[in-house]
Amino acid sequence: MAGKHAGGHARGRDEHAPAHGHGHGHGHGHGPAPDIAVRRGPQIALTALLVVVAVATLVGVVHWWPDSGRVSKLQGSMAFTAQGATYVPATVTQVQGRCAQVGANSAGCGHVVAKVASGPDGGKAVTVEVPPEVSEAGLSPGDSLELLRIPGANGQPATFSYFSIERNTPLWVLGAVFAIAVVLVARLRGLMALIGLGVAAAVVGWFLLPAMLSGHPVVAVAVVAAVAIMYVVLYTTHGVSLRTSVALGGTLAGIALTALVAWYAVGDTHLTGVVDEGGGVLIAQVPGLSLQRVLVASVVIAGLGALNDVTITQASAVWELRAAAPDMGRAELVRSAMRIGRDHVASTIYTLAFAYVGTSLALLLAVQLYDRPLLDLLGTEEIAEEVVRSLTGGIGLVLAMPITTALAALIVGGPRTAYDRGDEESWIV
């Protein structure tokens, strides 16, 4: 039993106190913290664990920092096009729709006329053939293209062919609209989330991918990157607080479980990790890279968003329940939080399933054309890989929910007994 001079000192600090429990920190965009007590012993143990993991993560980043020399040799080692070929921007001036019938005069259909925007042929109008799906994707005069220019031999003029539609401008506009919407609705917390997302992208681009190409252990590098991302994202978005630290603890447990289950599942199903041309390219150019391990790493990284969502919600649920019902017993607190968690986990599972269907819709449609039942094709590399990825990530997510709930219930104070009467011993912790 702890009185005001023990457990009472922590009351009212849980949201805005740093994870170490001393002084006051400030969450980004958070309202007032619920006035609850926290248990000193578990708080110190959690803080110590997070500090140890943070130090281990920093050591891992330093130890497995990418070999810049090796990465530089690999980057750009494959020629994307024929020697001497260049890419030039062009603007569509005329679209000739797809041919209405097989054998039609291809000179009058299936082409676009474009004006080269720069380079030695700047201002020149060229006619290039485009795939039917491109001409029917809403291509119209004024749209920008990227053409492949191949210089002519022996004084012959250069030839041009279609490479892609220039999409940078609409993508940047879409990204700007997204950022503005996030900041307008979520305000400072939304801004901090965007900053956390930028840091996560930097970790992936500057550490995770180059470290994998450097020959470092792929799964270990992925776990280190995932942990580093979660430290930054959680504290940046939700503020430096004990409640965020509890969510981080549950997230770290979820990452570890996901990695272990993914390691077993990928090995047990004998997945190769090679489902497209990119896999073949990696095998040829980076012989020491195990695509099986890359698949395990992809499972760990893919589950971070949903895992973070579940753990932060569970930590908040326990905090709010304790603030709303200070007389509630610890067992009932856990049961109430678990009821909230079950609903959240169920909806998250739907999210994972629908996300898979949405991203693989074209593949699922193509499967319908084969003369074999869908269940018979589940074992194919393309489908089995996505099934393993979704189920493995789901297992880690589901198990992280009760772990976070138990951790939060352990941290917060027990039921209030004599507080209203002003007794010195106000909280049973």
N, C-alpha and C positions, 0 to 999 in steps of 0.2 A: 504494500500500500504506500502510495507516495502522496505527500501533501503539497501545499502551495509552494513550499520551498524546494520541491523536487520536480514532480510532474507538472505542477502549476506554472513553472517558469516557461514551459514550452507552449502554453496555451496561447492561441491567437497568432502563432508564428508559422504555422505549417505551410501556408501558401507563399508567403513572402520571405521566409527564412531560407538561407542557402542550405544545401544538402548537409553541411557539417553542423548545422543546428545553432550557430552562433551569429548574433547580429541579425540584420534585416537585409533581404534582397528585394528586388522589384520585378514582378512578372510583367510581360509585355502585353498590355491590353487587358489584364485580368481585373476583375472586380475585387471587393474586399474579401479577405480570407475568412472561411468559417472559423468561429471561435471554438476550437477544440484543443484538447491536450494531446501530446504525442509522447511515446515511451522513449526515454533516453537510451536505454540499452540497445534495443533493436535499431534505433536511429543511428547510433554510433557504429554498430556492426554493418549496417547497410552502407553508410558513408565510407567506411574502411574498405568494404568490398568494391565499391565503385571506383575508389581511388586506385586500388590495386589493378583493377581491370583497365583503367585509363592509362596507368603507367605501362602495363603489359602491351596495350595497343600502340602506344608511342614507340616502345621498343620494337614491336613488330613492324611498324612503318619504317623505322630507321634500318632495321636488319634486312628487310625485303624491299628497300627502296630500289626503283628500277635502275637497271644498268643502262645508262644513256647511250653508251657506245654500241651495245648490242641492239638496242631498240632503234637507233639511228640507221644501222645497217639493214634492219628488217623493213623499216618504214620507207616506202618508195622503191622497194626492191623489185616489185612487179610492175611491168609496163602495162598501163591501162589501155593504151591504144598503140597503133603502129608508130614506128619512129618517124618523127617529123610532123605527125598529125597534131593539130591544135583545135581548141574549142573557141568558137566565136559566137557572140550574141547576134541575134537577128530578130526582126519584127515581122509578124505575119501580115501580109497585105491581101491575100486571097486564100480561101479554103475550097478545095475541090473534094466533095464528099466521096464516101466509099463507093466502089463499083457496084452497080445494082445487080449484076449477074456475073457468073464466072466466065472468063474469056472476053470481057468487055475491054474496050480500048483504054488501057491504063493511063494513057497520056491525058485523058479527060477526067479522071477521077482518082481518089486515093492519094492526092498530092496537096501540098501547100506551096504557095509562092511567098517567099520571105525576102526582106531587104536586110542585107548584112550591115550591122551597125558599126563595126570597127575593124581594124586590121588592114592588110594590104588590099582587100577586096571591099572595103567600106563603101556603102552606097549601092553595091551591086545587087540586083534582083536575081534570086536563084529559085529553082523549083526542086523540091525534095519530096521523096515518097515518105509517107507516114503510115504506121499501122492503123487499121480501121478503128480500133478502140480509141486512138488518139484523136482522129478527126471527128469522132462522135462524142468526145468528152466535153463538148462545149467550146472547142477551139474556134476562135473568130479573129477577124482582122484587128490588129492592135496588140494581140497577145505576144509575149516574148518567148523565143525559143533559144536553145543552145544547139548549134550545129557543129558537126565534126568536119573540119577542113583538112583535106589531104592534098599536099602540094603536088602539082603535075610534074611528070618526068620529061626531061629533054625539051624544056620550054613550053610544055603543054599547060593549059590553064588548070587551076586547082579544081578539085571536085568537092562537092558538099553532100552530106547526108544528115538525116535527122538524128539527134542524140536524146534530147529531153526537152520538156517544157520548163521554162524558168519560173520557179515557184517561190523564190526567196522573198519577194516583196509581199505576196499575200500571207506567207507564213509569219513574217515579222509583224504584219498588221494583226494577225490572229493572236500572236503572242502578246502584243501590246494591249489588245482588248482584254485578254485573259488577266494580265497583270492589273490593269485598271479596275476590272470587276472585282478581283480579289481584294484589292486595297480599299475600294469603296464600301464593300460589304463587311469585310473582316477588319478593316482599319489597320491599326498598328500590328496586331497579331498576324494579319494577312501579309503585311510587309515583311515581318520577321520570318514568316513561312517561306516567302519567296527568296529571302536571303539564305535561309537554310537549304532550299532547293538548289541555289547556285553553288553553295559549298559542296553539296552532295555531288553535283555534276563535276566539280573540280576534283574531288576525290576519285571519282570514276575515271576521268580523263587523264589526270596527272599521276595517279598511283595505281589503281586497280588494273587497267588495261596494259600499261607499260610493264608493270611488275609481272603480269602473266607472260608477256612476250619475252621477258628477261630470263625465263626458266625457273622462277621461284615457285614453290608449291602453291598450286592454283587455289585449292580450297582454303588453305590457311590465309592466303592473301585476301580472298573474298570475305572471310569472317572478320579479319582485321579491318578491312574497308567498311564492312557493314556496321561494325561496332563504332568506328570513328564517325560514320555518318549519323548514327542514332544519337551519339553524345551531342553533336552539334545541332541536329535538327530538333531534338526534344527540348533542350535548354534554350535554344534560340526562339523557338515558336511558343513554348508554353511557360517560359520563365524559369529562373533558377529557384527552385523550391523543393521542399521535401516531397511533396506530392509528385512532382515531375521525376524526382529520383526514384520513387517507388515504381512509376511507370517504366523508367529506364531499366530498373532491375528485372522487371517482368519481361521487357523486350529482349534483354541480353539472354535470359533463359530461353525465350522463344527462338532466338537465333541459333543457340547451341543445339536445341532439339531439332530444329529444321535441318541443320547441317548433318547431324547424325542420321536422321531418318532418310535424308536425300542420298547420303553416301551408301546406305544399305540398299535403298530402293533402286537406284541406278545400277548398282552392281548386280543385284538379284534379278533384275529384268534384262540384264545384258544389253542395255542401250549403248549405242556407239557414240551418240552425239553428233553424228553426221547425217543431216537431213537435206542439205542443199549444197549448192556450189561453193558456198563460203567454207563449209567444213573441209571439202577437198583441198581448197586453197591453203587452209591452215596446216593440214597434214603435210602438204608438199613444201611449204615455206618454213614452218616451225616444227621440225621433226620431233622434238622433245616434248611438245605440248600434248597432253592427254585431253581429248575432247570429252571423254567421260567425266573427268574432273571439272572441265569447263561447264558441263551440264549441271553438276552438283552446285557449282558456284552460282550459276544462273538462277537456280531454285532459291538459294539464300538471298540473293539480291532482289529477286522478284517479289518475295514475300514481305519486304520491309514496310511498305506503305500500310497494308492491312494490319500487320502486326502492331505497328505503332498506334494505329487507330484503336485497336481493341485494348491495349494496355493503358493508354492514357485515359480512355473512357472508364475502365474499371477502377483505376486509382481515384478518379474524380467521383465515381459513384460511392465508393467507401467513405471518402471525405464528406460528401454532402449528406449521406445517410447518418453518419455520426453527428454532424452538426444539427441535423433536423430532429434526431431522436437520441439525445445524450443518455437516456436511461436504457436504451436497447442493449441487451446482452451481446457479448462478442459472438456467440454462436448464431444468434438471430441476425446480427450484422452481416456475417458471412453468407448466410442463406439468402438474405435480401439482395445483397450485391450479386450473388450467383444467379438469381432470377433475372436481374438486369443483364448480366453477362450472357446468359443463355440466349436471350432475345437478340442481343447484339451479334453474337457469334453466328446465330442462324441466318441473320440478314447478310452477314459478311460472307458466309458460304455461298449464298445466292449470288452475291456480287462476283465472287471468284468464278463460279460456274458460268454466269452470263458473260463475263469478260472473256472467258475462253471461247464460248460460242461466237461472240462477236468478232474476235480477232481471227478465228479459224472458219468463218462462214463459207468462204470460197472453197476451202478444202473439204468441208462437210458436204457442200453441194456436189463437188466432184465425186466424192465417195458414193453418192446416190446413183451415179451412172454405172458403177461396176456391177457385175452379175454375182456379187456375193453379199450376204447380209452384213449390216453395219457391225454387229457384234463380232463377226469373224475377222473384221479388219482392225479391231482395237489393238491387236498385237503388232501392227505395222509400226515401223520406226517413227513416222511422222505423227501418228495419233497417240501411240503409247508414250512418247516423250512429253506431250502436252498433258496427258492424263497423270503421269507421274509427277510432273511439275505442279499441277493444281492440287493433287491429293497430298503430296508431301508438304507443300506450303500450308495447306489447310490443317494438317496434323499439328505442325508447330504453332499455328495461330490458336487452335482450339486449346492446346495444353497451356499456352501462355496465359490464358484468361484466368483459370483457377489459381495459378501460381501468383499472378499479380494481385488477385483478390486476397489470398492468404497473407501475402507480404504486407499489403496495405492494412489489413485488419490487425496484424501483429504490431504495426507501427503506431496506429492511432490509439488513444486512450480507451480504457474500458468504460463500463456504464457508470454514470454519475450517481452518487448516493446521497451525500450530505451537503452538496454544494449550495443548494437553495437555502439551507439553514445557516450558512456562513461558517460551518465547521472548518477547522484548520486543514483537515485531510479531506480534500474536495473531490479527488478522482481516484478510483481504483484502477491502477495500471499494472 
